[in-house]
Amino acid sequence: MNSTQKENTESKAMLPTEIIKDGVFIHITEGYNDPHRVLMPLKMAVLMSEDKDVLVYMDIHATELLVKGAKDMGFSEFESYQAYLKQLIDKKVGIYACPTCLKVAGYEPNDLMDGIQLAEKDKFFSFTKGRILTFDY
């Protein structure tokens, strides 16, 4: 085997068998008072989830959007809030509510919609094996 063949064989042996995707952490703080700041990151979450690991964390005013019976919202050029939420849940994207903010808003964990989870700090670091990119709204 010549040196070029040996290098090619060695480089192939070093290729990882698992493709590691980067993760996108999307943080949403707004609620009904600013639909653009809610719908833009949700649209981005849906788009990014096609080839990235995605986690959506909602706190402050955004927790009011995650409870059973929450009214839908729309805004120019975007699908509705409920449509984005359904797409993310169907794709098994983690959507997390801040437990303290939920309580401040007057809700309990059992008030959360199906598919929404209480935030746990360990999930923030374990949802992806790649880099974590953060978008904050």
BALOBA-1460 file (C-alpha; in Angstrom, 3 decimals):
// residues 137
<rec num="1" residu="m" x="0.000" y="0.000" z="0.000"/>
<rec num="2" residu="n" x="1.447" y="3.375" z="-0.974"/>
<rec num="3" residu="s" x="1.399" y="6.410" z="1.350"/>
<rec num="4" residu="t" x="-1.656" y="8.012" z="-0.339"/>
<rec num="5" residu="q" x="-3.721" y="4.837" z="0.026"/>
<rec num="6" residu="k" x="-2.641" y="4.564" z="3.652"/>
<rec num="7" residu="e" x="-3.689" y="8.197" z="4.367"/>
<rec num="8" residu="n" x="-7.094" y="7.626" z="2.725"/>
<rec num="9" residu="t" x="-7.663" y="4.461" z="4.765"/>
<rec num="10" residu="e" x="-6.661" y="6.211" z="8.009"/>
<rec num="11" residu="s" x="-8.853" y="9.260" z="7.326"/>
<rec num="12" residu="k" x="-11.861" y="7.036" z="6.603"/>
<rec num="13" residu="a" x="-11.300" y="5.186" z="9.882"/>
<rec num="14" residu="m" x="-11.377" y="8.510" z="11.744"/>
<rec num="15" residu="l" x="-14.766" y="9.596" z="10.376"/>
<rec num="16" residu="p" x="-17.447" y="9.676" z="13.062"/>
<rec num="17" residu="t" x="-20.201" y="7.110" z="12.672"/>
<rec num="18" residu="e" x="-22.770" y="9.512" z="14.125"/>
<rec num="19" residu="i" x="-23.615" y="12.892" z="12.633"/>
<rec num="20" residu="i" x="-23.834" y="15.445" z="15.437"/>
<rec num="21" residu="k" x="-26.369" y="18.204" z="14.833"/>
<rec num="22" residu="d" x="-26.131" y="21.609" z="16.442"/>
<rec num="23" residu="g" x="-28.912" y="22.623" z="18.775"/>
<rec num="24" residu="v" x="-30.993" y="25.773" z="18.664"/>
<rec num="25" residu="f" x="-32.254" y="27.127" z="21.992"/>
<rec num="26" residu="i" x="-35.108" y="29.576" z="21.450"/>
<rec num="27" residu="h" x="-36.118" y="31.765" z="24.391"/>
<rec num="28" residu="i" x="-39.468" y="33.587" z="24.218"/>
<rec num="29" residu="t" x="-40.554" y="36.093" z="26.882"/>
<rec num="30" residu="e" x="-43.464" y="37.916" z="25.246"/>
<rec num="31" residu="g" x="-47.154" y="37.028" z="25.204"/>
<rec num="32" residu="y" x="-50.308" y="38.450" z="23.685"/>
<rec num="33" residu="n" x="-48.959" y="42.009" z="23.932"/>
<rec num="34" residu="d" x="-46.404" y="41.407" z="21.156"/>
<rec num="35" residu="p" x="-47.435" y="38.712" z="18.645"/>
<rec num="36" residu="h" x="-44.473" y="39.424" z="16.354"/>
<rec num="37" residu="r" x="-42.016" y="38.504" z="19.153"/>
<rec num="38" residu="v" x="-43.908" y="35.239" z="19.689"/>
<rec num="39" residu="l" x="-44.607" y="34.112" z="16.142"/>
<rec num="40" residu="m" x="-41.195" y="34.933" z="14.628"/>
<rec num="41" residu="p" x="-39.245" y="32.638" z="16.995"/>
<rec num="42" residu="l" x="-41.866" y="29.887" z="16.669"/>
<rec num="43" residu="k" x="-41.623" y="30.066" z="12.888"/>
<rec num="44" residu="m" x="-37.838" y="29.901" z="13.243"/>
<rec num="45" residu="a" x="-38.162" y="26.890" z="15.570"/>
<rec num="46" residu="v" x="-40.249" y="25.025" z="12.996"/>
<rec num="47" residu="l" x="-37.775" y="25.833" z="10.197"/>
<rec num="48" residu="m" x="-34.704" y="24.971" z="12.281"/>
<rec num="49" residu="s" x="-36.214" y="21.684" z="13.472"/>
<rec num="50" residu="e" x="-35.957" y="20.324" z="9.924"/>
<rec num="51" residu="d" x="-32.232" y="19.677" z="10.434"/>
<rec num="52" residu="k" x="-31.291" y="20.892" z="13.927"/>
<rec num="53" residu="d" x="-32.141" y="19.856" z="17.464"/>
<rec num="54" residu="v" x="-34.474" y="22.530" z="18.860"/>
<rec num="55" residu="l" x="-35.642" y="23.461" z="22.346"/>
<rec num="56" residu="v" x="-38.186" y="26.244" z="22.975"/>
<rec num="57" residu="y" x="-38.158" y="27.850" z="26.423"/>
<rec num="58" residu="m" x="-40.976" y="30.229" z="27.317"/>
<rec num="59" residu="d" x="-41.010" y="32.405" z="30.411"/>
<rec num="60" residu="i" x="-42.215" y="35.785" z="31.733"/>
<rec num="61" residu="h" x="-45.404" y="36.689" z="29.768"/>
<rec num="62" residu="a" x="-45.068" y="33.775" z="27.323"/>
<rec num="63" residu="t" x="-46.245" y="31.230" z="29.905"/>
<rec num="64" residu="e" x="-49.830" y="32.472" z="29.518"/>
<rec num="65" residu="l" x="-49.750" y="31.085" z="25.969"/>
<rec num="66" residu="l" x="-49.006" y="27.546" z="27.145"/>
<rec num="67" residu="v" x="-52.064" y="26.803" z="29.253"/>
<rec num="68" residu="k" x="-55.212" y="24.923" z="28.312"/>
<rec num="69" residu="g" x="-57.780" y="27.256" z="26.805"/>
<rec num="70" residu="a" x="-55.219" y="29.865" z="25.747"/>
<rec num="71" residu="k" x="-56.605" y="31.885" z="22.856"/>
<rec num="72" residu="d" x="-54.883" y="31.731" z="19.503"/>
<rec num="73" residu="m" x="-52.995" y="34.667" z="18.029"/>
<rec num="74" residu="g" x="-52.085" y="35.732" z="14.546"/>
<rec num="75" residu="f" x="-49.941" y="38.367" z="12.883"/>
<rec num="76" residu="s" x="-49.236" y="39.456" z="9.321"/>
<rec num="77" residu="e" x="-47.144" y="36.989" z="7.269"/>
<rec num="78" residu="f" x="-47.191" y="34.257" z="9.941"/>
<rec num="79" residu="e" x="-49.228" y="31.160" z="10.629"/>
<rec num="80" residu="s" x="-51.215" y="31.226" z="13.844"/>
<rec num="81" residu="y" x="-49.662" y="30.548" z="17.226"/>
<rec num="82" residu="q" x="-51.634" y="27.319" z="17.627"/>
<rec num="83" residu="a" x="-50.503" y="26.125" z="14.177"/>
<rec num="84" residu="y" x="-46.824" y="26.588" z="15.050"/>
<rec num="85" residu="l" x="-47.293" y="24.944" z="18.441"/>
<rec num="86" residu="k" x="-48.939" y="21.904" z="16.845"/>
<rec num="87" residu="q" x="-46.158" y="21.569" z="14.268"/>
<rec num="88" residu="l" x="-43.489" y="21.691" z="16.979"/>
<rec num="89" residu="i" x="-45.280" y="19.184" z="19.197"/>
<rec num="90" residu="d" x="-45.804" y="16.851" z="16.205"/>
<rec num="91" residu="k" x="-42.039" y="17.082" z="15.486"/>
<rec num="92" residu="k" x="-41.345" y="16.215" z="19.141"/>
<rec num="93" residu="v" x="-39.596" y="19.533" z="19.756"/>
<rec num="94" residu="g" x="-39.309" y="20.211" z="23.478"/>
<rec num="95" residu="i" x="-41.418" y="23.186" z="24.545"/>
<rec num="96" residu="y" x="-40.784" y="24.197" z="28.132"/>
<rec num="97" residu="a" x="-42.521" y="26.614" z="30.510"/>
<rec num="98" residu="c" x="-40.735" y="28.334" z="33.383"/>
<rec num="99" residu="p" x="-42.330" y="26.941" z="36.567"/>
<rec num="100" residu="t" x="-41.868" y="30.175" z="38.539"/>
<rec num="101" residu="c" x="-43.293" y="32.370" z="35.769"/>
<rec num="102" residu="l" x="-46.220" y="29.974" z="35.392"/>
<rec num="103" residu="k" x="-46.955" y="30.341" z="39.109"/>
<rec num="104" residu="v" x="-46.594" y="34.152" z="38.990"/>
<rec num="105" residu="a" x="-49.158" y="34.173" z="36.152"/>
<rec num="106" residu="g" x="-51.578" y="32.280" z="38.418"/>
<rec num="107" residu="y" x="-51.275" y="28.826" z="36.851"/>
<rec num="108" residu="e" x="-50.236" y="25.380" z="38.039"/>
<rec num="109" residu="p" x="-48.304" y="22.705" z="36.113"/>
<rec num="110" residu="n" x="-51.516" y="20.748" z="35.475"/>
<rec num="111" residu="d" x="-52.847" y="23.811" z="33.595"/>
<rec num="112" residu="l" x="-50.285" y="23.290" z="30.802"/>
<rec num="113" residu="m" x="-51.471" y="22.130" z="27.370"/>
<rec num="114" residu="d" x="-50.680" y="18.589" z="26.309"/>
<rec num="115" residu="g" x="-47.167" y="18.441" z="24.903"/>
<rec num="116" residu="i" x="-45.812" y="21.295" z="27.053"/>
<rec num="117" residu="q" x="-43.395" y="20.486" z="29.857"/>
<rec num="118" residu="l" x="-42.069" y="22.279" z="32.913"/>
<rec num="119" residu="a" x="-38.534" y="23.525" z="32.399"/>
<rec num="120" residu="e" x="-35.718" y="21.535" z="33.965"/>
<rec num="121" residu="k" x="-32.180" y="22.886" z="33.810"/>
<rec num="122" residu="d" x="-30.728" y="19.535" z="32.709"/>
<rec num="123" residu="k" x="-32.863" y="19.607" z="29.536"/>
<rec num="124" residu="f" x="-31.176" y="22.868" z="28.529"/>
<rec num="125" residu="f" x="-27.863" y="21.038" z="28.138"/>
<rec num="126" residu="s" x="-28.938" y="17.574" z="27.033"/>
<rec num="127" residu="f" x="-31.257" y="18.246" z="24.088"/>
<rec num="128" residu="t" x="-28.354" y="18.236" z="21.627"/>
<rec num="129" residu="k" x="-24.841" y="16.823" z="21.291"/>
<rec num="130" residu="g" x="-23.614" y="19.689" z="19.116"/>
<rec num="131" residu="r" x="-23.100" y="23.355" z="19.803"/>
<rec num="132" residu="i" x="-25.998" y="25.285" z="21.335"/>
<rec num="133" residu="l" x="-27.014" y="28.398" z="19.435"/>
<rec num="134" residu="t" x="-29.392" y="30.737" z="21.278"/>
<rec num="135" residu="f" x="-32.051" y="33.064" z="19.887"/>
<rec num="136" residu="d" x="-33.621" y="35.340" z="22.472"/>
<rec num="137" residu="y" x="-36.951" y="37.081" z="21.948"/>
